[in-house]
Amino acid sequence: MKFKIGISFIIGIVSFCFSQRHELGITLGSPNIIGDIGKTNYIQPIPINSNGDISFTGGINYRYNPNPRQSYRLNLLYNTIKFDDRLAFEDYRYARGLYDKNDILEASAVFEYYFFDINDEHEFAVSPYIFGGLGFAKYNSKEFTYNYEFYRDSNGDKIVDTSRPDYFNSYTTYDKNSETAFALNFGVGLKVKFNYNWIFFAEVGFRPTNVDNLDYSYTKLQNIQQNIVDDELLTSPFYEEVQNRFDADRATRQTGNPKTNDWYVVSGIGIAYAFGRPPCYCD
């Protein structure tokens, strides 16, 4: 008796897991950023920077269909976003000429609502849909460090002579750090079911975030006092020059409006497969 119950339980689990209530698919597309650097278009299906590089989105998704017009979906997407002032329509951005890229790994959960029955047994069906949810985005940020060095003579001693044009040099280096942002996720799409089990979908999704440095426009600069450990520099007549260089460098790296956060938009298409027997929504 216990053996029959166990077999029935296993069959039930397998039937549930492989019914058409479950879909597994892939997504391909392009992301674009709405921030302080680059173009300001809200939707760019194929964002290309001035070097000819294309932004890219790729990932996997899973859907659970509780009824013919609703779905719950989990996404795992990798986005490479490129942004370029040299393609902007605004004169001040074009003249500024900043450009870079960022990598964003996104995990999100959304609810989908279809305007027509599509999750039922159909050989062919089409429905537009809307979706909304939330997620997390892991992205790169930059932390700048202000560096300085004295030029040295043949014996390795510092050349501390302000009358010489080559006595001192300063420069900025940066490290990329990984940070996490919170993002809403909402948009519109179109779902097409064909050959009973196959699904094609296309959508545009908007992701407003709670950070302002997806485009590195709001970066972290270490305090100059933490980096200057040389007493000779602190007491020298050209310390003010070092401070001025630092302030000028910092000003060039804080760009745009710090009171507004960045968005990114993913325009994509995908294909999925619905597993197993036709669904029964009688429960």
C-alpha positions as CSV (number, residue, x, y, z in Angstrom):
1,M,0.0,0.0,0.0
2,K,2.8,2.4,0.9
3,F,4.6,1.5,-2.3
4,K,1.5,2.4,-4.4
5,I,1.1,5.7,-2.6
6,G,4.7,6.5,-3.2
7,I,4.4,5.7,-6.9
8,S,1.3,7.8,-7.2
9,F,3.0,10.7,-5.4
10,I,6.0,10.6,-7.8
11,I,3.7,10.4,-10.9
12,G,1.8,13.4,-9.6
13,I,4.9,15.4,-9.1
14,V,6.2,14.6,-12.5
15,S,2.9,15.4,-14.1
16,F,2.8,18.8,-12.3
17,C,6.4,19.7,-13.2
18,F,6.0,18.8,-16.9
19,S,2.5,20.2,-17.5
20,Q,2.0,23.1,-19.9
21,R,1.7,25.3,-16.9
22,H,5.5,25.6,-17.0
23,E,7.6,27.3,-19.7
24,L,11.3,27.5,-20.0
25,G,12.9,29.9,-22.5
26,I,15.7,32.2,-23.5
27,T,15.8,36.0,-24.1
28,L,18.0,38.0,-26.5
29,G,18.0,41.7,-27.0
30,S,19.6,45.1,-26.3
31,P,19.6,47.3,-23.3
32,N,20.0,51.1,-23.2
33,I,20.5,53.5,-20.3
34,I,18.6,56.6,-19.4
35,G,21.2,58.5,-17.4
36,D,23.6,61.5,-17.4
37,I,25.9,60.2,-20.2
38,G,25.0,59.2,-23.8
39,K,21.7,59.5,-25.7
40,T,18.5,60.3,-24.0
41,N,16.2,58.0,-26.1
42,Y,13.8,56.1,-23.8
43,I,13.8,53.1,-26.2
44,Q,16.7,52.1,-28.4
45,P,16.2,48.6,-29.8
46,I,19.7,48.5,-31.1
47,P,22.0,50.9,-29.2
48,I,25.3,51.3,-30.9
49,N,28.2,53.5,-29.7
50,S,30.5,55.6,-32.0
51,N,32.9,52.7,-32.2
52,G,30.3,50.4,-33.7
53,D,29.8,48.3,-30.5
54,I,26.3,47.0,-29.9
55,S,24.7,46.7,-26.4
56,F,23.7,43.1,-25.7
57,T,21.2,41.3,-23.5
58,G,21.0,37.5,-23.0
59,G,19.4,35.3,-20.4
60,I,17.0,32.6,-19.4
61,N,13.4,32.8,-18.0
62,Y,10.9,30.5,-16.4
63,R,7.1,31.0,-16.4
64,Y,4.4,29.5,-14.3
65,N,0.8,29.8,-15.8
66,P,-1.9,29.5,-13.1
67,N,-4.7,30.3,-15.5
68,P,-5.1,31.2,-19.3
69,R,-4.5,34.9,-18.8
70,Q,-1.9,35.2,-16.1
71,S,1.7,34.1,-15.6
72,Y,4.5,34.5,-13.0
73,R,7.9,34.8,-14.5
74,L,11.5,34.6,-13.2
75,N,14.3,36.2,-15.2
76,L,18.1,36.0,-15.1
77,L,19.6,38.4,-17.6
78,Y,23.1,39.6,-18.4
79,N,23.3,43.1,-19.9
80,T,26.2,44.9,-21.5
81,I,25.2,48.5,-21.7
82,K,27.2,51.0,-23.8
83,F,26.6,54.8,-23.5
84,D,28.3,57.5,-25.7
85,D,28.0,61.3,-25.6
86,R,29.3,61.4,-29.1
87,L,26.0,60.1,-30.4
88,A,23.8,62.4,-28.3
89,F,21.6,65.1,-29.8
90,E,22.2,67.6,-27.0
91,D,25.0,69.9,-27.9
92,Y,26.5,70.0,-24.4
93,R,26.7,66.2,-24.2
94,Y,28.1,65.9,-27.7
95,A,30.8,68.4,-26.9
96,R,31.6,66.7,-23.6
97,G,32.3,63.4,-25.4
98,L,32.2,61.0,-22.5
99,Y,31.6,57.3,-23.2
100,D,32.0,53.9,-21.4
101,K,30.1,50.7,-20.8
102,N,28.8,48.7,-17.9
103,D,27.8,45.1,-17.2
104,I,24.6,44.5,-15.3
105,L,23.5,41.1,-14.0
106,E,19.8,41.1,-13.3
107,A,17.5,38.8,-11.3
108,S,13.8,39.7,-11.3
109,A,10.3,38.4,-10.7
110,V,7.3,39.8,-12.6
111,F,3.6,39.2,-13.0
112,E,2.2,39.0,-16.5
113,Y,-1.4,39.7,-17.5
114,Y,-2.6,38.7,-21.0
115,F,-5.6,40.4,-22.7
116,F,-6.7,37.1,-24.4
117,D,-6.6,33.5,-23.4
118,I,-3.3,32.1,-24.5
119,N,-2.1,29.7,-21.8
120,D,-4.8,27.2,-22.6
121,E,-4.6,24.4,-25.2
122,H,-4.1,26.2,-28.5
123,E,-2.4,25.2,-31.7
124,F,-2.0,28.9,-32.4
125,A,-2.8,32.0,-30.3
126,V,-1.7,35.6,-29.9
127,S,-2.1,38.0,-27.0
128,P,-0.5,41.4,-25.9
129,Y,0.4,41.6,-22.3
130,I,1.6,43.9,-19.6
131,F,3.9,43.0,-16.7
132,G,5.3,44.4,-13.5
133,G,7.5,43.3,-10.7
134,L,10.9,44.0,-9.1
135,G,14.4,42.8,-9.1
136,F,18.0,43.3,-8.3
137,A,20.9,44.4,-10.5
138,K,24.5,43.7,-9.9
139,Y,26.6,46.3,-11.7
140,N,30.1,47.8,-11.8
141,S,31.0,51.1,-10.1
142,K,34.3,53.0,-10.2
143,E,36.3,54.3,-7.3
144,F,39.0,56.8,-8.3
145,T,42.3,57.3,-6.5
146,Y,44.4,60.4,-6.8
147,N,48.1,59.5,-7.1
148,Y,51.2,61.7,-7.1
149,E,54.9,61.1,-7.6
150,F,58.1,63.0,-7.6
151,Y,60.5,62.7,-10.5
152,R,63.9,61.4,-9.3
153,D,67.5,62.0,-10.2
154,S,69.9,59.3,-11.2
155,N,70.5,58.4,-7.6
156,G,66.8,57.8,-7.0
157,D,66.4,61.0,-4.9
158,K,63.4,63.2,-5.2
159,I,63.6,66.3,-7.4
160,V,61.9,68.9,-5.2
161,D,62.6,72.0,-7.2
162,T,59.6,74.1,-8.2
163,S,61.7,75.9,-10.8
164,R,61.9,72.7,-12.8
165,P,58.9,71.8,-15.0
166,D,59.3,68.1,-14.4
167,Y,59.6,68.0,-10.7
168,F,56.2,66.5,-10.0
169,N,53.5,64.5,-11.6
170,S,49.9,63.6,-10.6
171,Y,47.4,61.2,-12.1
172,T,44.2,59.4,-11.4
173,T,43.6,55.6,-11.4
174,Y,40.4,53.8,-10.8
175,D,39.2,50.4,-9.6
176,K,36.0,48.7,-10.6
177,N,33.8,47.5,-7.7
178,S,30.7,45.4,-7.8
179,E,27.6,46.9,-6.3
180,T,23.9,45.9,-6.1
181,A,20.9,48.1,-7.0
182,F,17.2,47.7,-6.5
183,A,15.1,48.0,-9.7
184,L,11.4,48.0,-10.6
185,N,10.5,46.1,-13.7
186,F,7.5,46.9,-15.8
187,G,6.6,47.0,-19.5
188,V,4.5,45.6,-22.4
189,G,4.9,42.7,-24.7
190,L,3.4,40.3,-27.2
191,K,3.1,36.5,-26.8
192,V,2.6,34.1,-29.7
193,K,1.9,30.4,-29.1
194,F,2.3,28.1,-32.1
195,N,2.5,24.4,-32.7
196,Y,0.8,23.8,-29.3
197,N,4.0,23.9,-27.2
198,W,6.2,26.7,-28.6
199,I,6.0,30.3,-27.5
200,F,7.5,33.4,-29.1
201,F,7.5,36.7,-27.2
202,A,8.7,40.3,-27.7
203,E,8.7,43.0,-25.1
204,V,10.1,46.3,-23.8
205,G,10.8,46.5,-20.1
206,F,11.7,49.6,-18.1
207,R,14.0,49.4,-15.0
208,P,14.1,52.5,-12.8
209,T,16.8,52.0,-10.2
210,N,17.8,53.5,-6.9
211,V,21.3,54.5,-8.0
212,D,22.9,57.2,-10.1
213,N,26.1,55.7,-11.3
214,L,25.2,53.0,-13.8
215,D,27.0,55.3,-16.3
216,Y,29.8,56.2,-13.8
217,S,28.5,59.8,-13.7
218,Y,28.5,59.7,-9.9
219,T,31.7,58.2,-8.8
220,K,33.6,57.8,-5.5
221,L,36.8,59.8,-5.1
222,Q,39.0,59.0,-2.2
223,N,40.0,62.0,0.0
224,I,43.3,63.5,-1.0
225,Q,44.4,63.7,2.7
226,Q,44.1,59.9,2.8
227,N,46.4,59.4,-0.2
228,I,49.1,62.0,0.6
229,V,51.3,60.5,3.2
230,D,54.5,62.3,2.3
231,D,55.2,65.1,4.9
232,E,57.5,66.8,2.5
233,L,54.6,67.2,0.1
234,L,52.2,68.5,2.8
235,T,54.7,71.2,3.8
236,S,55.9,72.1,0.4
237,P,55.0,75.2,-1.5
238,F,53.3,73.2,-4.3
239,Y,50.8,71.4,-2.0
240,E,48.2,73.9,-3.2
241,E,48.8,72.8,-6.8
242,V,48.1,69.2,-5.9
243,Q,44.9,70.2,-4.2
244,N,43.8,72.2,-7.2
245,R,44.6,69.3,-9.6
246,F,42.5,67.0,-7.4
247,D,39.6,69.4,-7.3
248,A,39.6,69.9,-11.0
249,D,39.8,66.2,-11.7
250,R,36.9,65.5,-9.3
251,A,34.8,68.1,-11.0
252,T,35.2,66.4,-14.4
253,R,34.1,63.1,-13.0
254,Q,30.9,64.2,-11.3
255,T,28.5,64.7,-14.2
256,G,24.8,65.4,-14.6
257,N,22.1,65.7,-12.0
258,P,22.9,63.9,-8.7
259,K,19.2,64.2,-7.6
260,T,18.0,61.8,-10.4
261,N,18.6,58.1,-10.5
262,D,19.4,56.0,-13.6
263,W,17.0,53.8,-15.6
264,Y,17.8,51.1,-18.1
265,V,15.5,49.7,-20.7
266,V,15.7,46.2,-22.2
267,S,14.1,45.6,-25.6
268,G,14.2,41.9,-26.4
269,I,12.7,38.8,-28.0
270,G,12.5,35.3,-26.8
271,I,11.4,31.7,-27.4
272,A,10.1,29.3,-24.8
273,Y,8.8,25.7,-24.7
274,A,5.7,24.6,-22.7
275,F,6.2,21.1,-21.3
276,G,4.0,18.1,-21.3
277,R,0.3,17.5,-21.4
278,P,-2.3,20.2,-22.1
279,P,-3.1,22.2,-19.0
280,C,-6.2,21.8,-16.9
281,Y,-7.2,24.9,-15.0
282,C,-10.1,23.3,-13.2
283,D,-8.4,23.6,-9.8
